């Protein structure tokens, strides 16, 4: 077997296949939860309806459009709507591997690919019908071709084409994709040697991105101004938030401890012995790719809270490469060089959770409600924004309807209402009430739904379903 073909084609194909199997085994085990039903509900609607949503949606349109056409062919089951994320996540390892192989060495390529493939974080977002796996894939493509461009002495048109295409698709996938553009821009701008050689490319970069995003630029400015007034997240509690994020990237606390130790040692040695590093340019980019936005977003989150694991997908794609480069540089002796990398890889392999819960057991919650309700039961679901989650499992045909007034009418005929408060509700004559509380106080503080029902009815039972769902049963006094 040709060794070149083995390292260039067969190994990355093996990692793609392994990732597809690991991440696909339990693709439908978690309920569709969080913002997934929102994406699925709107993606199944007509293009006219979709483009109306894009005028006010907090995410750019690409993933919605891809999901729209996918649903037209394959439907809205949990497995079906998550397959695109599974595909994007599985193929991301190809470019993680290619970055390692082409700009470092085979060891870095394999180490980074193992860490990425056995990352529980990546499994979780391969199981989510949202834009994060697509964002991760496009980040890996963008960074690969960016490195090809700044390493090349001559500009090759196809490199520029794939680089610009990946970046355009990236910023039409998620607003945080702009962080990658900023890293790429400033990485050249702040290095005199690179700037002298690539100033024309940098100018072309800015012009192409501005022109490509000009139809949508107003929305990101609006989102930025609204975020400056606060977000739904809480600020970090302190420096421990950095550790918690690294722990999320590292599967388990024991893995995080050794990984963080390796990163610190590797960082010190990479800086102290940078002249001995034959891959200085690529190493510098990987360091900037991870550390600068990681620290920046943490710091700014004390004013504009955005330090959330899913938002940091663009950083996490660089994390396996950072760990691989760091661990590969700690020990230089050939016979011992693989000791630390192999140990870190083994930790990732034994701590992966391919069936990790998303802590949104909506399916089980709705099944319990169906068991408890009868013709004389008034069912109240709070808050309103949980309605799509609930309806998806309560009545799939209603979920597919684009007529919200028709859906409300059909639910009211079954004595089921999605509410943020009891104001205007005719509930006092009900003989029996079931309240489904999906952390309603978080989005509607002081709604007093539970307090009012406790004051006016007898609470006969309470059920808790992982992680935020409480089901209360009431009868008339």
KEFIVEX-897141 format. One record per residue (C-alpha): x, y, z; residue number from 1. Coordinates in Angstrom, 2 decimals. Example, Ala and Ser with C-alpha at 12.3 -4.5 7.8 and 13.67 -1.06 7.14 Angstrom:
2
       x       y       z   i
   12.30   -4.50    7.80   1
   13.67   -1.06    7.14   2
// end
This chain:
477
       x       y       z   i
    0.00    0.00    0.00   1
    1.28    3.42   -0.93   2
    2.10    5.26    2.29   3
    1.25    8.65    0.77   4
   -2.22    7.47   -0.24   5
   -2.64    5.94    3.21   6
   -1.93    9.18    5.06   7
   -3.69   11.49    2.59   8
   -6.85    9.51    1.89   9
   -7.38    6.35    3.91  10
   -6.68    7.75    7.38  11
   -8.96   10.79    7.06  12
  -11.66    8.58    5.52  13
  -11.35    6.29    8.55  14
  -11.87    9.22   10.93  15
  -14.87   10.47    8.92  16
  -16.44    7.00    9.05  17
  -15.61    6.55   12.75  18
  -17.13    9.91   13.60  19
  -20.24    9.16   11.57  20
  -20.76    5.89   13.47  21
  -19.99    7.29   16.94  22
  -22.18   10.35   16.47  23
  -24.91    8.54   14.59  24
  -25.51    5.68   17.01  25
  -27.83    7.66   19.29  26
  -28.93   10.41   16.91  27
  -32.59   10.15   17.86  28
  -32.25    9.25   21.54  29
  -32.63   12.83   22.80  30
  -35.92   14.66   22.44  31
  -36.03   17.55   20.03  32
  -35.51   20.35   22.53  33
  -34.30   23.87   23.17  34
  -34.29   25.85   19.92  35
  -34.44   22.77   17.65  36
  -38.25   22.82   17.22  37
  -38.03   26.51   16.33  38
  -35.56   25.76   13.52  39
  -37.55   22.76   12.30  40
  -40.95   24.50   12.47  41
  -39.89   27.54   10.46  42
  -37.66   25.59    8.06  43
  -40.62   23.45    6.97  44
  -42.63   26.55    5.98  45
  -42.72   28.20    2.57  46
  -39.77   30.30    1.41  47
  -41.94   33.44    1.67  48
  -42.59   32.70    5.34  49
  -38.92   31.92    5.90  50
  -37.72   35.19    4.42  51
  -40.17   37.00    6.67  52
  -38.58   35.29    9.68  53
  -35.08   36.27    8.51  54
  -35.95   39.94    9.00  55
  -36.02   39.47   12.77  56
  -34.30   36.15   13.49  57
  -31.17   36.14   15.67  58
  -29.36   33.77   13.30  59
  -28.48   34.22    9.61  60
  -30.47   32.19    7.06  61
  -28.19   29.49    5.63  62
  -29.00   26.64    8.00  63
  -32.74   27.37    7.81  64
  -32.60   27.20    4.01  65
  -30.61   23.95    3.99  66
  -33.01   22.42    6.52  67
  -35.99   23.65    4.49  68
  -34.98   21.63    1.42  69
  -33.87   18.66    3.51  70
  -37.27   18.50    5.26  71
  -39.06   18.62    1.90  72
  -37.42   15.31    1.03  73
  -36.94   13.56    4.39  74
  -39.55   14.88    6.83  75
  -39.36   16.23   10.38  76
  -38.51   13.20   12.53  77
  -35.79   13.65   15.17  78
  -33.32   11.55   13.20  79
  -34.10   13.14    9.87  80
  -33.65   16.78   10.89  81
  -30.39   15.99   12.70  82
  -28.71   14.11    9.85  83
  -27.36   17.32    8.23  84
  -25.62   18.22   11.50  85
  -24.25   14.67   11.73  86
  -22.86   14.93    8.19  87
  -21.25   18.34    8.74  88
  -19.73   17.29   12.06  89
  -18.37   14.03   10.61  90
  -16.71   15.76    7.65  91
  -15.17   18.51    9.79  92
  -12.48   16.05   10.86  93
  -11.28   15.90    7.26  94
  -10.09   19.51    7.41  95
   -8.84   19.20   10.99  96
   -6.72   16.29    9.75  97
   -5.60   18.17    6.61  98
   -4.49   21.19    8.64  99
   -2.47   18.93   10.91 100
   -0.91   16.92    8.10 101
   -0.06   19.74    5.70 102
    1.06   22.46    8.11 103
    2.45   20.36   10.99 104
    3.05   16.61   10.73 105
    1.29   13.26   10.71 106
    1.42   13.02   14.51 107
   -0.47   16.31   14.95 108
   -2.98   15.30   12.27 109
   -3.79   11.99   13.98 110
   -3.80   13.38   17.54 111
   -6.11   16.26   16.59 112
   -8.42   13.91   14.67 113
   -8.71   11.51   17.61 114
   -9.48   14.35   20.04 115
  -12.08   15.82   17.67 116
  -13.70   12.45   16.92 117
  -13.96   11.46   20.59 118
  -15.19   14.86   21.77 119
  -18.51   14.67   23.63 120
  -18.97   18.37   22.85 121
  -18.92   17.58   19.13 122
  -21.28   14.63   19.63 123
  -23.79   16.91   21.35 124
  -23.93   19.39   18.46 125
  -23.91   16.64   15.85 126
  -27.17   15.64   17.59 127
  -28.74   19.08   17.33 128
  -30.80   20.39   14.41 129
  -29.23   23.84   14.64 130
  -26.47   25.70   12.82 131
  -23.52   24.87   15.10 132
  -22.19   21.76   13.31 133
  -22.40   23.60   10.00 134
  -20.54   26.54   11.53 135
  -17.80   24.20   12.77 136
  -17.42   22.59    9.35 137
  -17.13   25.94    7.57 138
  -14.60   27.20   10.14 139
  -12.39   24.17    9.44 140
  -12.63   24.70    5.66 141
  -11.94   28.43    5.97 142
   -8.88   27.96    8.18 143
   -7.42   25.25    5.96 144
   -7.54   27.41    2.84 145
   -6.43   30.48    4.78 146
   -3.28   28.61    5.81 147
   -2.79   27.43    2.23 148
   -2.95   31.04    1.02 149
   -0.53   32.54    3.53 150
    1.87   29.63    3.07 151
    1.85   29.90   -0.71 152
    4.21   32.15   -2.59 153
    1.71   32.44   -5.43 154
   -2.05   32.90   -5.19 155
   -3.96   29.98   -6.71 156
   -7.44   30.89   -7.86 157
   -9.11   27.77   -6.51 158
   -7.62   28.39   -3.05 159
   -9.07   31.90   -3.05 160
  -12.39   30.62   -4.35 161
  -12.85   28.00   -1.61 162
  -11.59   30.40    1.07 163
  -14.02   33.16    0.14 164
  -16.90   30.73   -0.38 165
  -16.34   29.13    3.04 166
  -16.20   32.54    4.73 167
  -19.30   33.85    2.98 168
  -21.25   30.73    3.94 169
  -19.85   30.96    7.47 170
  -21.14   34.47    8.17 171
  -24.48   33.50    6.64 172
  -24.59   30.60    9.11 173
  -23.89   32.31   12.42 174
  -22.93   35.83   13.51 175
  -20.04   34.44   15.56 176
  -18.45   33.43   12.27 177
  -17.23   37.02   12.06 178
  -14.74   36.22   14.81 179
  -12.92   33.93   12.38 180
  -12.80   36.74    9.81 181
  -11.40   39.12   12.43 182
   -8.72   36.61   13.44 183
   -7.71   36.08    9.82 184
   -7.65   39.83    9.10 185
   -5.69   40.91   12.16 186
   -3.28   37.95   11.96 187
   -1.92   39.46    8.75 188
   -2.40   43.10    9.74 189
   -0.24   42.89   12.88 190
    2.68   41.05   11.27 191
    4.80   43.34    9.14 192
    6.26   40.58    7.00 193
    2.87   39.07    6.22 194
    1.28   42.47    5.65 195
    3.95   43.44    3.14 196
    3.33   40.24    1.18 197
   -0.45   39.98    1.53 198
   -1.75   43.57    1.63 199
   -3.53   43.09   -1.71 200
   -5.13   39.89   -0.49 201
   -6.19   41.67    2.71 202
   -7.82   44.47    0.73 203
   -9.59   41.93   -1.50 204
  -10.67   40.03    1.63 205
  -12.39   43.09    3.13 206
  -14.05   44.12   -0.13 207
  -15.41   40.65   -0.91 208
  -16.77   40.11    2.60 209
  -18.46   43.52    2.75 210
  -20.04   43.10   -0.67 211
  -21.14   39.53    0.07 212
  -22.75   40.48    3.38 213
  -24.11   43.91    2.38 214
  -27.73   42.65    2.05 215
  -27.60   41.45    5.65 216
  -25.28   44.00    7.24 217
  -28.10   46.04    8.74 218
  -29.32   43.01   10.72 219
  -25.99   42.25   12.38 220
  -25.69   45.92   13.36 221
  -29.17   45.74   14.85 222
  -28.35   42.50   16.69 223
  -25.15   44.00   18.04 224
  -26.93   47.09   19.33 225
  -29.63   44.98   21.00 226
  -27.01   42.66   22.55 227
  -25.20   45.70   23.96 228
  -28.34   46.32   26.04 229
  -28.06   42.83   27.52 230
  -28.60   39.19   26.58 231
  -30.56   36.31   28.07 232
  -27.32   34.91   29.54 233
  -25.88   35.75   32.95 234
  -22.31   37.14   33.21 235
  -19.55   34.64   34.13 236
  -19.33   33.92   37.84 237
  -15.55   34.30   37.84 238
  -12.35   32.72   36.57 239
  -13.82   29.26   37.18 240
  -15.98   29.82   34.07 241
  -12.82   29.40   31.97 242
  -12.16   26.02   33.57 243
  -15.79   24.94   33.12 244
  -15.59   25.75   29.42 245
  -12.34   23.81   29.00 246
  -13.91   20.94   30.91 247
  -16.83   21.00   28.43 248
  -14.29   20.80   25.60 249
  -12.44   17.94   27.35 250
  -15.27   15.45   28.09 251
  -14.58   15.00   31.81 252
  -12.79   16.67   34.77 253
   -9.89   14.20   34.73 254
   -9.32   14.81   31.02 255
   -9.59   18.56   31.54 256
   -6.89   18.56   34.25 257
   -4.34   16.79   32.07 258
   -5.34   18.71   28.95 259
   -5.03   22.10   30.67 260
   -1.65   21.06   32.13 261
   -0.45   20.04   28.66 262
   -1.72   23.30   27.16 263
    0.13   25.37   29.75 264
    3.38   23.42   29.32 265
    3.04   23.46   25.57 266
    2.33   27.19   25.47 267
    5.41   27.99   27.57 268
    7.67   25.78   25.46 269
    6.24   26.99   22.16 270
    6.98   30.58   23.18 271
   10.35   29.88   24.77 272
   11.60   27.67   21.91 273
    9.77   29.31   19.03 274
   12.96   29.50   16.94 275
   13.21   25.71   17.07 276
    9.67   25.33   15.79 277
    9.69   24.72   12.04 278
    5.94   25.37   11.85 279
    5.95   28.81   13.48 280
    3.38   30.45   11.19 281
    0.75   27.73   11.52 282
    1.45   27.41   15.27 283
    0.96   31.16   15.76 284
   -2.35   31.01   13.93 285
   -3.62   28.09   16.02 286
   -2.63   29.93   19.23 287
   -4.42   33.09   18.08 288
   -7.41   31.10   16.81 289
   -8.07   29.69   20.27 290
   -6.65   31.92   22.98 291
   -7.54   35.42   21.72 292
  -11.31   34.94   21.21 293
  -11.51   32.61   24.22 294
  -10.17   35.27   26.58 295
  -11.84   38.17   24.76 296
  -15.35   36.67   24.86 297
  -14.87   35.73   28.51 298
  -13.87   39.30   29.41 299
  -16.57   41.04   27.39 300
  -19.19   38.71   28.85 301
  -19.08   40.63   32.10 302
  -20.79   43.44   30.12 303
  -22.40   41.58   27.21 304
  -22.85   37.93   28.33 305
  -22.00   35.61   25.41 306
  -19.66   33.06   27.04 307
  -21.70   29.98   26.15 308
  -20.35   26.66   24.89 309
  -22.44   26.55   21.71 310
  -21.39   30.07   20.72 311
  -17.75   29.00   20.98 312
  -17.97   26.29   18.33 313
  -15.62   28.31   16.11 314
  -13.02   28.16   18.90 315
  -13.59   24.50   19.71 316
  -12.66   23.48   16.16 317
   -9.19   24.85   16.88 318
   -9.03   23.16   20.29 319
   -7.99   19.66   19.07 320
   -5.26   21.21   16.93 321
   -4.04   23.34   19.84 322
   -3.88   20.30   22.13 323
   -2.15   18.24   19.43 324
    0.46   20.92   18.68 325
    1.09   21.57   22.39 326
    1.46   17.93   23.40 327
    3.61   17.15   20.36 328
    6.08   19.88   21.35 329
    6.47   19.07   25.06 330
    8.79   16.08   24.64 331
   11.22   16.18   21.72 332
   12.98   12.85   22.26 333
   11.77   10.48   19.51 334
   11.27    7.45   21.78 335
    9.16    9.42   24.32 336
    7.49   11.94   22.03 337
    4.19   10.09   21.78 338
    3.87    9.43   25.52 339
    1.83   12.52   26.46 340
   -0.23   12.71   23.23 341
   -1.21    9.04   23.50 342
   -2.22    9.48   27.13 343
   -4.40   12.51   26.29 344
   -5.97   10.67   23.35 345
   -6.69    7.65   25.54 346
   -8.44    9.89   28.08 347
  -10.69   11.32   25.36 348
  -11.45    7.84   24.06 349
  -12.54    6.44   27.43 350
  -14.49    9.52   28.56 351
  -16.61   10.14   25.46 352
  -20.39    9.96   25.97 353
  -21.97    9.19   22.58 354
  -25.42    9.18   24.21 355
  -25.05   12.40   26.21 356
  -28.39   13.86   27.25 357
  -29.38   17.33   26.08 358
  -31.28   17.66   29.39 359
  -34.52   18.39   27.53 360
  -36.76   15.35   27.97 361
  -39.69   16.85   26.07 362
  -40.84   13.50   24.66 363
  -41.20   12.02   28.15 364
  -42.89   15.20   29.44 365
  -45.58   15.13   26.74 366
  -46.13   11.39   27.15 367
  -46.77   11.92   30.86 368
  -49.21   14.75   30.16 369
  -51.13   12.53   27.73 370
  -51.36    9.84   30.39 371
  -52.64   12.30   33.00 372
  -55.13   14.33   30.93 373
  -58.76   13.46   30.23 374
  -61.81   15.20   28.74 375
  -62.37   17.30   31.88 376
  -58.73   18.45   32.16 377
  -57.50   21.96   31.40 378
  -53.86   21.76   30.30 379
  -51.72   24.89   30.69 380
  -48.24   24.97   29.13 381
  -45.89   27.75   30.24 382
  -44.11   29.66   28.82 383
  -45.42   30.35   25.31 384
  -41.98   29.92   23.69 385
  -42.05   26.26   24.82 386
  -45.16   25.66   22.72 387
  -43.33   24.39   19.62 388
  -41.38   21.89   21.74 389
  -44.60   20.65   23.29 390
  -46.71   20.55   20.10 391
  -44.02   18.64   18.20 392
  -44.64   15.62   20.46 393
  -48.28   16.32   21.29 394
  -49.57   16.45   17.72 395
  -47.13   16.18   14.81 396
  -49.78   17.18   12.26 397
  -50.51   20.42   14.11 398
  -46.77   21.10   14.30 399
  -46.62   20.94   10.51 400
  -49.32   23.60   10.11 401
  -48.17   27.12    9.23 402
  -51.49   28.63   10.37 403
  -50.86   29.61   14.00 404
  -54.48   30.65   14.58 405
  -55.67   27.24   13.35 406
  -53.20   25.54   15.72 407
  -54.42   27.63   18.68 408
  -58.05   26.83   17.80 409
  -57.39   23.08   17.60 410
  -55.48   23.11   20.89 411
  -58.20   25.13   22.64 412
  -60.77   22.54   21.49 413
  -58.70   20.04   23.48 414
  -58.57   22.46   26.43 415
  -54.84   23.06   25.97 416
  -53.36   26.55   26.13 417
  -49.81   27.88   25.94 418
  -49.48   30.90   28.23 419
  -47.11   33.34   29.93 420
  -49.66   34.31   32.60 421
  -53.21   33.53   33.73 422
  -54.44   36.97   32.75 423
  -57.51   36.67   30.51 424
  -57.75   32.92   31.09 425
  -61.06   31.28   32.02 426
  -59.56   28.72   34.35 427
  -61.53   29.06   37.59 428
  -64.37   26.81   36.47 429
  -62.02   23.95   35.56 430
  -62.51   20.82   37.65 431
  -58.97   19.65   37.03 432
  -55.85   21.45   35.79 433
  -52.46   20.21   34.61 434
  -49.72   22.83   34.55 435
  -46.62   22.08   32.48 436
  -43.94   24.47   33.74 437
  -40.82   24.60   31.52 438
  -38.84   27.02   33.71 439
  -41.43   29.72   33.00 440
  -40.05   32.04   35.68 441
  -36.86   32.40   33.66 442
  -38.56   34.03   30.66 443
  -41.57   35.47   32.52 444
  -40.43   36.41   36.03 445
  -43.17   36.81   38.62 446
  -45.83   35.32   36.33 447
  -47.53   33.95   39.47 448
  -49.10   31.07   37.54 449
  -48.10   28.45   40.08 450
  -48.78   30.69   43.11 451
  -52.26   31.58   41.84 452
  -53.21   27.98   41.10 453
  -51.93   26.88   44.51 454
  -54.07   29.57   46.15 455
  -57.26   28.73   44.27 456
  -56.98   24.96   43.77 457
  -55.71   21.91   45.62 458
  -52.38   20.66   44.28 459
  -52.73   16.88   44.19 460
  -49.45   15.84   42.60 461
  -46.16   17.03   41.14 462
  -43.86   15.32   38.64 463
  -40.35   16.36   37.62 464
  -38.79   15.46   34.26 465
  -35.13   16.11   33.38 466
  -33.97   18.87   33.53 467
  -36.35   21.82   33.76 468
  -39.86   20.38   33.43 469
  -42.33   20.29   36.34 470
  -45.86   18.95   35.89 471
  -48.42   19.94   38.53 472
  -51.91   18.45   38.98 473
  -54.69   20.53   40.55 474
  -58.33   19.91   41.50 475
  -61.04   22.30   42.63 476
  -61.18   22.93   46.36 477
// end
